Amino acid sequence: MAWDRVEGNWKQAKGKVKEQWGKLTDDDLDVIAGKRDQLEGKIQERYGIEKAKAKEEVDAWSTKYDSRH
């Protein structure tokens, strides 16, 4: 359920995503457009981590984001 909130507020969430994963560019964030699978893929690509690790990081981040909003 937490990701629905992120996706719905993507314009606001983009700044927080960029704070968490600074290697993502503004263009990356525009392409991602709130899509979780796209975010996980870009994190994998930019940070050279496995899909499972990217998913784990996004899970943790989205739970934290959801609790603040």
mmCIF file of the N, C-alpha and C atoms, coordinates in Angstrom:
data_MODEL
# 
_entry.id   MODEL 
# 
loop_
_atom_site.group_PDB 
_atom_site.id 
_atom_site.type_symbol 
_atom_site.label_atom_id 
_atom_site.label_alt_id 
_atom_site.label_comp_id 
_atom_site.label_asym_id 
_atom_site.label_entity_id 
_atom_site.label_seq_id 
_atom_site.pdbx_PDB_ins_code 
_atom_site.Cartn_x 
_atom_site.Cartn_y 
_atom_site.Cartn_z 
_atom_site.occupancy 
_atom_site.B_iso_or_equiv 
_atom_site.pdbx_formal_charge 
_atom_site.auth_seq_id 
_atom_site.auth_comp_id 
_atom_site.auth_asym_id 
_atom_site.auth_atom_id 
_atom_site.pdbx_PDB_model_num 
ATOM 1   N N  . MET A 1 1  ? 0.823  -1.195 0.000   1.00 0.00 ? 1  MET A N  1 
ATOM 2   C CA . MET A 1 1  ? 0.000  0.000  0.000   1.00 0.00 ? 1  MET A CA 1 
ATOM 3   C C  . MET A 1 1  ? 0.863  1.253  0.000   1.00 0.00 ? 1  MET A C  1 
ATOM 4   N N  . ALA A 1 2  ? 2.030  1.191  0.585   1.00 0.00 ? 2  ALA A N  1 
ATOM 5   C CA . ALA A 1 2  ? 2.886  2.367  0.684   1.00 0.00 ? 2  ALA A CA 1 
ATOM 6   C C  . ALA A 1 2  ? 3.250  2.914  -0.689  1.00 0.00 ? 2  ALA A C  1 
ATOM 7   N N  . TRP A 1 3  ? 3.471  2.037  -1.670  1.00 0.00 ? 3  TRP A N  1 
ATOM 8   C CA . TRP A 1 3  ? 3.913  2.529  -2.968  1.00 0.00 ? 3  TRP A CA 1 
ATOM 9   C C  . TRP A 1 3  ? 2.826  3.336  -3.660  1.00 0.00 ? 3  TRP A C  1 
ATOM 10  N N  . ASP A 1 4  ? 1.562  3.039  -3.444  1.00 0.00 ? 4  ASP A N  1 
ATOM 11  C CA . ASP A 1 4  ? 0.476  3.825  -4.040  1.00 0.00 ? 4  ASP A CA 1 
ATOM 12  C C  . ASP A 1 4  ? 0.606  5.290  -3.650  1.00 0.00 ? 4  ASP A C  1 
ATOM 13  N N  . ARG A 1 5  ? 0.979  5.535  -2.435  1.00 0.00 ? 5  ARG A N  1 
ATOM 14  C CA . ARG A 1 5  ? 1.145  6.906  -1.951  1.00 0.00 ? 5  ARG A CA 1 
ATOM 15  C C  . ARG A 1 5  ? 2.335  7.577  -2.633  1.00 0.00 ? 5  ARG A C  1 
ATOM 16  N N  . VAL A 1 6  ? 3.421  6.861  -2.794  1.00 0.00 ? 6  VAL A N  1 
ATOM 17  C CA . VAL A 1 6  ? 4.601  7.399  -3.475  1.00 0.00 ? 6  VAL A CA 1 
ATOM 18  C C  . VAL A 1 6  ? 4.245  7.747  -4.917  1.00 0.00 ? 6  VAL A C  1 
ATOM 19  N N  . GLU A 1 7  ? 3.620  6.814  -5.594  1.00 0.00 ? 7  GLU A N  1 
ATOM 20  C CA . GLU A 1 7  ? 3.267  7.015  -6.998  1.00 0.00 ? 7  GLU A CA 1 
ATOM 21  C C  . GLU A 1 7  ? 2.311  8.188  -7.163  1.00 0.00 ? 7  GLU A C  1 
ATOM 22  N N  . GLY A 1 8  ? 1.348  8.288  -6.277  1.00 0.00 ? 8  GLY A N  1 
ATOM 23  C CA . GLY A 1 8  ? 0.367  9.372  -6.334  1.00 0.00 ? 8  GLY A CA 1 
ATOM 24  C C  . GLY A 1 8  ? 0.954  10.740 -6.064  1.00 0.00 ? 8  GLY A C  1 
ATOM 25  N N  . ASN A 1 9  ? 2.049  10.778 -5.339  1.00 0.00 ? 9  ASN A N  1 
ATOM 26  C CA . ASN A 1 9  ? 2.707  12.045 -4.984  1.00 0.00 ? 9  ASN A CA 1 
ATOM 27  C C  . ASN A 1 9  ? 4.109  12.113 -5.577  1.00 0.00 ? 9  ASN A C  1 
ATOM 28  N N  . TRP A 1 10 ? 4.279  11.606 -6.785  1.00 0.00 ? 10 TRP A N  1 
ATOM 29  C CA . TRP A 1 10 ? 5.607  11.464 -7.363  1.00 0.00 ? 10 TRP A CA 1 
ATOM 30  C C  . TRP A 1 10 ? 6.367  12.778 -7.412  1.00 0.00 ? 10 TRP A C  1 
ATOM 31  N N  . LYS A 1 11 ? 5.684  13.876 -7.732  1.00 0.00 ? 11 LYS A N  1 
ATOM 32  C CA . LYS A 1 11 ? 6.396  15.164 -7.814  1.00 0.00 ? 11 LYS A CA 1 
ATOM 33  C C  . LYS A 1 11 ? 7.050  15.505 -6.483  1.00 0.00 ? 11 LYS A C  1 
ATOM 34  N N  . GLN A 1 12 ? 6.359  15.264 -5.385  1.00 0.00 ? 12 GLN A N  1 
ATOM 35  C CA . GLN A 1 12 ? 6.928  15.520 -4.069  1.00 0.00 ? 12 GLN A CA 1 
ATOM 36  C C  . GLN A 1 12 ? 7.947  14.455 -3.690  1.00 0.00 ? 12 GLN A C  1 
ATOM 37  N N  . ALA A 1 13 ? 7.682  13.214 -4.064  1.00 0.00 ? 13 ALA A N  1 
ATOM 38  C CA . ALA A 1 13 ? 8.551  12.101 -3.687  1.00 0.00 ? 13 ALA A CA 1 
ATOM 39  C C  . ALA A 1 13 ? 9.891  12.151 -4.420  1.00 0.00 ? 13 ALA A C  1 
ATOM 40  N N  . LYS A 1 14 ? 9.921  12.728 -5.621  1.00 0.00 ? 14 LYS A N  1 
ATOM 41  C CA . LYS A 1 14 ? 11.153 12.752 -6.417  1.00 0.00 ? 14 LYS A CA 1 
ATOM 42  C C  . LYS A 1 14 ? 12.330 13.334 -5.638  1.00 0.00 ? 14 LYS A C  1 
ATOM 43  N N  . GLY A 1 15 ? 12.094 14.402 -4.910  1.00 0.00 ? 15 GLY A N  1 
ATOM 44  C CA . GLY A 1 15 ? 13.174 15.014 -4.129  1.00 0.00 ? 15 GLY A CA 1 
ATOM 45  C C  . GLY A 1 15 ? 13.723 14.068 -3.077  1.00 0.00 ? 15 GLY A C  1 
ATOM 46  N N  . LYS A 1 16 ? 12.830 13.351 -2.426  1.00 0.00 ? 16 LYS A N  1 
ATOM 47  C CA . LYS A 1 16 ? 13.247 12.392 -1.395  1.00 0.00 ? 16 LYS A CA 1 
ATOM 48  C C  . LYS A 1 16 ? 13.980 11.208 -2.020  1.00 0.00 ? 16 LYS A C  1 
ATOM 49  N N  . VAL A 1 17 ? 13.533 10.784 -3.195  1.00 0.00 ? 17 VAL A N  1 
ATOM 50  C CA . VAL A 1 17 ? 14.208 9.702  -3.913  1.00 0.00 ? 17 VAL A CA 1 
ATOM 51  C C  . VAL A 1 17 ? 15.626 10.143 -4.265  1.00 0.00 ? 17 VAL A C  1 
ATOM 52  N N  . LYS A 1 18 ? 15.746 11.368 -4.742  1.00 0.00 ? 18 LYS A N  1 
ATOM 53  C CA . LYS A 1 18 ? 17.067 11.887 -5.131  1.00 0.00 ? 18 LYS A CA 1 
ATOM 54  C C  . LYS A 1 18 ? 17.982 12.007 -3.907  1.00 0.00 ? 18 LYS A C  1 
ATOM 55  N N  . GLU A 1 19 ? 17.421 12.376 -2.755  1.00 0.00 ? 19 GLU A N  1 
ATOM 56  C CA . GLU A 1 19 ? 18.220 12.422 -1.521  1.00 0.00 ? 19 GLU A CA 1 
ATOM 57  C C  . GLU A 1 19 ? 18.752 11.032 -1.171  1.00 0.00 ? 19 GLU A C  1 
ATOM 58  N N  . GLN A 1 20 ? 17.916 10.020 -1.335  1.00 0.00 ? 20 GLN A N  1 
ATOM 59  C CA . GLN A 1 20 ? 18.290 8.652  -0.983  1.00 0.00 ? 20 GLN A CA 1 
ATOM 60  C C  . GLN A 1 20 ? 19.268 8.058  -1.987  1.00 0.00 ? 20 GLN A C  1 
ATOM 61  N N  . TRP A 1 21 ? 19.010 8.277  -3.263  1.00 0.00 ? 21 TRP A N  1 
ATOM 62  C CA . TRP A 1 21 ? 19.822 7.698  -4.339  1.00 0.00 ? 21 TRP A CA 1 
ATOM 63  C C  . TRP A 1 21 ? 20.324 8.825  -5.241  1.00 0.00 ? 21 TRP A C  1 
ATOM 64  N N  . GLY A 1 22 ? 21.354 9.508  -4.805  1.00 0.00 ? 22 GLY A N  1 
ATOM 65  C CA . GLY A 1 22 ? 21.880 10.680 -5.485  1.00 0.00 ? 22 GLY A CA 1 
ATOM 66  C C  . GLY A 1 22 ? 22.455 10.428 -6.864  1.00 0.00 ? 22 GLY A C  1 
ATOM 67  N N  . LYS A 1 23 ? 22.738 9.184  -7.188  1.00 0.00 ? 23 LYS A N  1 
ATOM 68  C CA . LYS A 1 23 ? 23.262 8.885  -8.525  1.00 0.00 ? 23 LYS A CA 1 
ATOM 69  C C  . LYS A 1 23 ? 22.177 8.910  -9.593  1.00 0.00 ? 23 LYS A C  1 
ATOM 70  N N  . LEU A 1 24 ? 20.922 8.955  -9.182  1.00 0.00 ? 24 LEU A N  1 
ATOM 71  C CA . LEU A 1 24 ? 19.835 9.043  -10.150 1.00 0.00 ? 24 LEU A CA 1 
ATOM 72  C C  . LEU A 1 24 ? 19.738 10.478 -10.651 1.00 0.00 ? 24 LEU A C  1 
ATOM 73  N N  . THR A 1 25 ? 19.591 10.630 -11.947 1.00 0.00 ? 25 THR A N  1 
ATOM 74  C CA . THR A 1 25 ? 19.503 11.965 -12.545 1.00 0.00 ? 25 THR A CA 1 
ATOM 75  C C  . THR A 1 25 ? 18.050 12.438 -12.581 1.00 0.00 ? 25 THR A C  1 
ATOM 76  N N  . ASP A 1 26 ? 17.874 13.724 -12.846 1.00 0.00 ? 26 ASP A N  1 
ATOM 77  C CA . ASP A 1 26 ? 16.518 14.250 -13.010 1.00 0.00 ? 26 ASP A CA 1 
ATOM 78  C C  . ASP A 1 26 ? 15.821 13.558 -14.186 1.00 0.00 ? 26 ASP A C  1 
ATOM 79  N N  . ASP A 1 27 ? 16.583 13.288 -15.243 1.00 0.00 ? 27 ASP A N  1 
ATOM 80  C CA . ASP A 1 27 ? 16.007 12.558 -16.379 1.00 0.00 ? 27 ASP A CA 1 
ATOM 81  C C  . ASP A 1 27 ? 15.562 11.158 -15.965 1.00 0.00 ? 27 ASP A C  1 
ATOM 82  N N  . ASP A 1 28 ? 16.366 10.482 -15.146 1.00 0.00 ? 28 ASP A N  1 
ATOM 83  C CA . ASP A 1 28 ? 15.975 9.163  -14.631 1.00 0.00 ? 28 ASP A CA 1 
ATOM 84  C C  . ASP A 1 28 ? 14.638 9.264  -13.908 1.00 0.00 ? 28 ASP A C  1 
ATOM 85  N N  . LEU A 1 29 ? 14.527 10.267 -13.046 1.00 0.00 ? 29 LEU A N  1 
ATOM 86  C CA . LEU A 1 29 ? 13.320 10.422 -12.238 1.00 0.00 ? 29 LEU A CA 1 
ATOM 87  C C  . LEU A 1 29 ? 12.110 10.728 -13.102 1.00 0.00 ? 29 LEU A C  1 
ATOM 88  N N  . ASP A 1 30 ? 12.307 11.487 -14.180 1.00 0.00 ? 30 ASP A N  1 
ATOM 89  C CA . ASP A 1 30 ? 11.200 11.772 -15.096 1.00 0.00 ? 30 ASP A CA 1 
ATOM 90  C C  . ASP A 1 30 ? 10.753 10.501 -15.808 1.00 0.00 ? 30 ASP A C  1 
ATOM 91  N N  . VAL A 1 31 ? 11.704 9.664  -16.217 1.00 0.00 ? 31 VAL A N  1 
ATOM 92  C CA . VAL A 1 31 ? 11.379 8.408  -16.893 1.00 0.00 ? 31 VAL A CA 1 
ATOM 93  C C  . VAL A 1 31 ? 10.692 7.445  -15.927 1.00 0.00 ? 31 VAL A C  1 
ATOM 94  N N  . ILE A 1 32 ? 11.166 7.391  -14.701 1.00 0.00 ? 32 ILE A N  1 
ATOM 95  C CA . ILE A 1 32 ? 10.599 6.499  -13.679 1.00 0.00 ? 32 ILE A CA 1 
ATOM 96  C C  . ILE A 1 32 ? 9.134  6.843  -13.433 1.00 0.00 ? 32 ILE A C  1 
ATOM 97  N N  . ALA A 1 33 ? 8.842  8.132  -13.324 1.00 0.00 ? 33 ALA A N  1 
ATOM 98  C CA . ALA A 1 33 ? 7.468  8.639  -13.201 1.00 0.00 ? 33 ALA A CA 1 
ATOM 99  C C  . ALA A 1 33 ? 6.625  7.895  -12.165 1.00 0.00 ? 33 ALA A C  1 
ATOM 100 N N  . GLY A 1 34 ? 7.241  7.506  -11.062 1.00 0.00 ? 34 GLY A N  1 
ATOM 101 C CA . GLY A 1 34 ? 6.510  6.855  -9.982  1.00 0.00 ? 34 GLY A CA 1 
ATOM 102 C C  . GLY A 1 34 ? 6.375  5.353  -10.116 1.00 0.00 ? 34 GLY A C  1 
ATOM 103 N N  . LYS A 1 35 ? 6.917  4.774  -11.159 1.00 0.00 ? 35 LYS A N  1 
ATOM 104 C CA . LYS A 1 35 ? 6.805  3.323  -11.357 1.00 0.00 ? 35 LYS A CA 1 
ATOM 105 C C  . LYS A 1 35 ? 7.895  2.607  -10.570 1.00 0.00 ? 35 LYS A C  1 
ATOM 106 N N  . ARG A 1 36 ? 7.471  1.796  -9.656  1.00 0.00 ? 36 ARG A N  1 
ATOM 107 C CA . ARG A 1 36 ? 8.394  1.119  -8.749  1.00 0.00 ? 36 ARG A CA 1 
ATOM 108 C C  . ARG A 1 36 ? 9.408  0.241  -9.483  1.00 0.00 ? 36 ARG A C  1 
ATOM 109 N N  . ASP A 1 37 ? 8.956  -0.527 -10.464 1.00 0.00 ? 37 ASP A N  1 
ATOM 110 C CA . ASP A 1 37 ? 9.878  -1.398 -11.183 1.00 0.00 ? 37 ASP A CA 1 
ATOM 111 C C  . ASP A 1 37 ? 10.935 -0.603 -11.933 1.00 0.00 ? 37 ASP A C  1 
ATOM 112 N N  . GLN A 1 38 ? 10.552 0.560  -12.449 1.00 0.00 ? 38 GLN A N  1 
ATOM 113 C CA . GLN A 1 38 ? 11.506 1.428  -13.131 1.00 0.00 ? 38 GLN A CA 1 
ATOM 114 C C  . GLN A 1 38 ? 12.538 1.965  -12.127 1.00 0.00 ? 38 GLN A C  1 
ATOM 115 N N  . LEU A 1 39 ? 12.077 2.351  -10.947 1.00 0.00 ? 39 LEU A N  1 
ATOM 116 C CA . LEU A 1 39 ? 12.988 2.851  -9.914  1.00 0.00 ? 39 LEU A CA 1 
ATOM 117 C C  . LEU A 1 39 ? 13.982 1.768  -9.519  1.00 0.00 ? 39 LEU A C  1 
ATOM 118 N N  . GLU A 1 40 ? 13.487 0.570  -9.269  1.00 0.00 ? 40 GLU A N  1 
ATOM 119 C CA . GLU A 1 40 ? 14.377 -0.529 -8.890  1.00 0.00 ? 40 GLU A CA 1 
ATOM 120 C C  . GLU A 1 40 ? 15.408 -0.793 -9.986  1.00 0.00 ? 40 GLU A C  1 
ATOM 121 N N  . GLY A 1 41 ? 14.978 -0.766 -11.236 1.00 0.00 ? 41 GLY A N  1 
ATOM 122 C CA . GLY A 1 41 ? 15.884 -1.006 -12.353 1.00 0.00 ? 41 GLY A CA 1 
ATOM 123 C C  . GLY A 1 41 ? 16.969 0.049  -12.458 1.00 0.00 ? 41 GLY A C  1 
ATOM 124 N N  . LYS A 1 42 ? 16.595 1.319  -12.273 1.00 0.00 ? 42 LYS A N  1 
ATOM 125 C CA . LYS A 1 42 ? 17.579 2.405  -12.348 1.00 0.00 ? 42 LYS A CA 1 
ATOM 126 C C  . LYS A 1 42 ? 18.557 2.343  -11.179 1.00 0.00 ? 42 LYS A C  1 
ATOM 127 N N  . ILE A 1 43 ? 18.073 1.970  -10.005 1.00 0.00 ? 43 ILE A N  1 
ATOM 128 C CA . ILE A 1 43 ? 18.960 1.824  -8.850  1.00 0.00 ? 43 ILE A CA 1 
ATOM 129 C C  . ILE A 1 43 ? 19.959 0.703  -9.129  1.00 0.00 ? 43 ILE A C  1 
ATOM 130 N N  . GLN A 1 44 ? 19.474 -0.404 -9.658  1.00 0.00 ? 44 GLN A N  1 
ATOM 131 C CA . GLN A 1 44 ? 20.361 -1.520 -10.027 1.00 0.00 ? 44 GLN A CA 1 
ATOM 132 C C  . GLN A 1 44 ? 21.448 -1.036 -10.979 1.00 0.00 ? 44 GLN A C  1 
ATOM 133 N N  . GLU A 1 45 ? 21.018 -0.331 -12.011 1.00 0.00 ? 45 GLU A N  1 
ATOM 134 C CA . GLU A 1 45 ? 21.930 0.135  -13.053 1.00 0.00 ? 45 GLU A CA 1 
ATOM 135 C C  . GLU A 1 45 ? 22.960 1.124  -12.505 1.00 0.00 ? 45 GLU A C  1 
ATOM 136 N N  . ARG A 1 46 ? 22.504 2.132  -11.799 1.00 0.00 ? 46 ARG A N  1 
ATOM 137 C CA . ARG A 1 46 ? 23.399 3.194  -11.324 1.00 0.00 ? 46 ARG A CA 1 
ATOM 138 C C  . ARG A 1 46 ? 24.336 2.738  -10.206 1.00 0.00 ? 46 ARG A C  1 
ATOM 139 N N  . TYR A 1 47 ? 23.857 1.826  -9.358  1.00 0.00 ? 47 TYR A N  1 
ATOM 140 C CA . TYR A 1 47 ? 24.645 1.408  -8.205  1.00 0.00 ? 47 TYR A CA 1 
ATOM 141 C C  . TYR A 1 47 ? 25.297 0.035  -8.379  1.00 0.00 ? 47 TYR A C  1 
ATOM 142 N N  . GLY A 1 48 ? 24.994 -0.650 -9.469  1.00 0.00 ? 48 GLY A N  1 
ATOM 143 C CA . GLY A 1 48 ? 25.602 -1.951 -9.735  1.00 0.00 ? 48 GLY A CA 1 
ATOM 144 C C  . GLY A 1 48 ? 25.263 -2.994 -8.688  1.00 0.00 ? 48 GLY A C  1 
ATOM 145 N N  . ILE A 1 49 ? 24.002 -2.999 -8.251  1.00 0.00 ? 49 ILE A N  1 
ATOM 146 C CA . ILE A 1 49 ? 23.570 -3.974 -7.246  1.00 0.00 ? 49 ILE A CA 1 
ATOM 147 C C  . ILE A 1 49 ? 22.574 -4.948 -7.863  1.00 0.00 ? 49 ILE A C  1 
ATOM 148 N N  . GLU A 1 50 ? 22.331 -6.035 -7.160  1.00 0.00 ? 50 GLU A N  1 
ATOM 149 C CA . GLU A 1 50 ? 21.400 -7.048 -7.628  1.00 0.00 ? 50 GLU A CA 1 
ATOM 150 C C  . GLU A 1 50 ? 19.960 -6.582 -7.481  1.00 0.00 ? 50 GLU A C  1 
ATOM 151 N N  . LYS A 1 51 ? 19.096 -7.179 -8.287  1.00 0.00 ? 51 LYS A N  1 
ATOM 152 C CA . LYS A 1 51 ? 17.677 -6.833 -8.273  1.00 0.00 ? 51 LYS A CA 1 
ATOM 153 C C  . LYS A 1 51 ? 17.074 -6.970 -6.870  1.00 0.00 ? 51 LYS A C  1 
ATOM 154 N N  . ALA A 1 52 ? 17.405 -8.052 -6.176  1.00 0.00 ? 52 ALA A N  1 
ATOM 155 C CA . ALA A 1 52 ? 16.853 -8.287 -4.835  1.00 0.00 ? 52 ALA A CA 1 
ATOM 156 C C  . ALA A 1 52 ? 17.278 -7.186 -3.868  1.00 0.00 ? 52 ALA A C  1 
ATOM 157 N N  . LYS A 1 53 ? 18.520 -6.735 -3.979  1.00 0.00 ? 53 LYS A N  1 
ATOM 158 C CA . LYS A 1 53 ? 19.015 -5.668 -3.104  1.00 0.00 ? 53 LYS A CA 1 
ATOM 159 C C  . LYS A 1 53 ? 18.312 -4.349 -3.416  1.00 0.00 ? 53 LYS A C  1 
ATOM 160 N N  . ALA A 1 54 ? 18.117 -4.053 -4.689  1.00 0.00 ? 54 ALA A N  1 
ATOM 161 C CA . ALA A 1 54 ? 17.407 -2.829 -5.072  1.00 0.00 ? 54 ALA A CA 1 
ATOM 162 C C  . ALA A 1 54 ? 15.976 -2.858 -4.543  1.00 0.00 ? 54 ALA A C  1 
ATOM 163 N N  . LYS A 1 55 ? 15.321 -4.016 -4.662  1.00 0.00 ? 55 LYS A N  1 
ATOM 164 C CA . LYS A 1 55 ? 13.948 -4.155 -4.160  1.00 0.00 ? 55 LYS A CA 1 
ATOM 165 C C  . LYS A 1 55 ? 13.909 -3.948 -2.656  1.00 0.00 ? 55 LYS A C  1 
ATOM 166 N N  . GLU A 1 56 ? 14.864 -4.527 -1.964  1.00 0.00 ? 56 GLU A N  1 
ATOM 167 C CA . GLU A 1 56 ? 14.947 -4.391 -0.502  1.00 0.00 ? 56 GLU A CA 1 
ATOM 168 C C  . GLU A 1 56 ? 15.115 -2.917 -0.107  1.00 0.00 ? 56 GLU A C  1 
ATOM 169 N N  . GLU A 1 57 ? 15.981 -2.203 -0.815  1.00 0.00 ? 57 GLU A N  1 
ATOM 170 C CA . GLU A 1 57 ? 16.202 -0.785 -0.517  1.00 0.00 ? 57 GLU A CA 1 
ATOM 171 C C  . GLU A 1 57 ? 14.940 0.041  -0.765  1.00 0.00 ? 57 GLU A C  1 
ATOM 172 N N  . VAL A 1 58 ? 14.254 -0.238 -1.871  1.00 0.00 ? 58 VAL A N  1 
ATOM 173 C CA . VAL A 1 58 ? 13.029 0.497  -2.188  1.00 0.00 ? 58 VAL A CA 1 
ATOM 174 C C  . VAL A 1 58 ? 11.941 0.169  -1.174  1.00 0.00 ? 58 VAL A C  1 
ATOM 175 N N  . ASP A 1 59 ? 11.850 -1.095 -0.755  1.00 0.00 ? 59 ASP A N  1 
ATOM 176 C CA . ASP A 1 59 ? 10.885 -1.485 0.284   1.00 0.00 ? 59 ASP A CA 1 
ATOM 177 C C  . ASP A 1 59 ? 11.103 -0.660 1.550   1.00 0.00 ? 59 ASP A C  1 
ATOM 178 N N  . ALA A 1 60 ? 12.344 -0.623 2.006   1.00 0.00 ? 60 ALA A N  1 
ATOM 179 C CA . ALA A 1 60 ? 12.674 0.102  3.237   1.00 0.00 ? 60 ALA A CA 1 
ATOM 180 C C  . ALA A 1 60 ? 12.390 1.591  3.076   1.00 0.00 ? 60 ALA A C  1 
ATOM 181 N N  . TRP A 1 61 ? 12.782 2.159  1.953   1.00 0.00 ? 61 TRP A N  1 
ATOM 182 C CA . TRP A 1 61 ? 12.571 3.583  1.720   1.00 0.00 ? 61 TRP A CA 1 
ATOM 183 C C  . TRP A 1 61 ? 11.079 3.912  1.649   1.00 0.00 ? 61 TRP A C  1 
ATOM 184 N N  . SER A 1 62 ? 10.304 3.101  0.918   1.00 0.00 ? 62 SER A N  1 
ATOM 185 C CA . SER A 1 62 ? 8.883  3.413  0.749   1.00 0.00 ? 62 SER A CA 1 
ATOM 186 C C  . SER A 1 62 ? 8.115  3.290  2.060   1.00 0.00 ? 62 SER A C  1 
ATOM 187 N N  . THR A 1 63 ? 8.508  2.344  2.907   1.00 0.00 ? 63 THR A N  1 
ATOM 188 C CA . THR A 1 63 ? 7.878  2.220  4.224   1.00 0.00 ? 63 THR A CA 1 
ATOM 189 C C  . THR A 1 63 ? 8.156  3.459  5.064   1.00 0.00 ? 63 THR A C  1 
ATOM 190 N N  . LYS A 1 64 ? 9.404  3.924  5.013   1.00 0.00 ? 64 LYS A N  1 
ATOM 191 C CA . LYS A 1 64 ? 9.776  5.130  5.755   1.00 0.00 ? 64 LYS A CA 1 
ATOM 192 C C  . LYS A 1 64 ? 9.026  6.344  5.184   1.00 0.00 ? 64 LYS A C  1 
ATOM 193 N N  . TYR A 1 65 ? 8.954  6.455  3.875   1.00 0.00 ? 65 TYR A N  1 
ATOM 194 C CA . TYR A 1 65 ? 8.265  7.566  3.229   1.00 0.00 ? 65 TYR A CA 1 
ATOM 195 C C  . TYR A 1 65 ? 6.795  7.563  3.614   1.00 0.00 ? 65 TYR A C  1 
ATOM 196 N N  . ASP A 1 66 ? 6.169  6.388  3.578   1.00 0.00 ? 66 ASP A N  1 
ATOM 197 C CA . ASP A 1 66 ? 4.755  6.262  3.887   1.00 0.00 ? 66 ASP A CA 1 
ATOM 198 C C  . ASP A 1 66 ? 4.453  6.670  5.324   1.00 0.00 ? 66 ASP A C  1 
ATOM 199 N N  . SER A 1 67 ? 5.357  6.357  6.235   1.00 0.00 ? 67 SER A N  1 
ATOM 200 C CA . SER A 1 67 ? 5.113  6.698  7.636   1.00 0.00 ? 67 SER A CA 1 
ATOM 201 C C  . SER A 1 67 ? 5.206  8.197  7.899   1.00 0.00 ? 67 SER A C  1 
ATOM 202 N N  . ARG A 1 68 ? 5.844  8.923  7.010   1.00 0.00 ? 68 ARG A N  1 
ATOM 203 C CA . ARG A 1 68 ? 5.979  10.375 7.168   1.00 0.00 ? 68 ARG A CA 1 
ATOM 204 C C  . ARG A 1 68 ? 4.845  11.136 6.505   1.00 0.00 ? 68 ARG A C  1 
ATOM 205 N N  . HIS A 1 69 ? 4.100  10.470 5.624   1.00 0.00 ? 69 HIS A N  1 
ATOM 206 C CA . HIS A 1 69 ? 3.061  11.183 4.860   1.00 0.00 ? 69 HIS A CA 1 
ATOM 207 C C  . HIS A 1 69 ? 1.694  10.603 5.067   1.00 0.00 ? 69 HIS A C  1 
# 
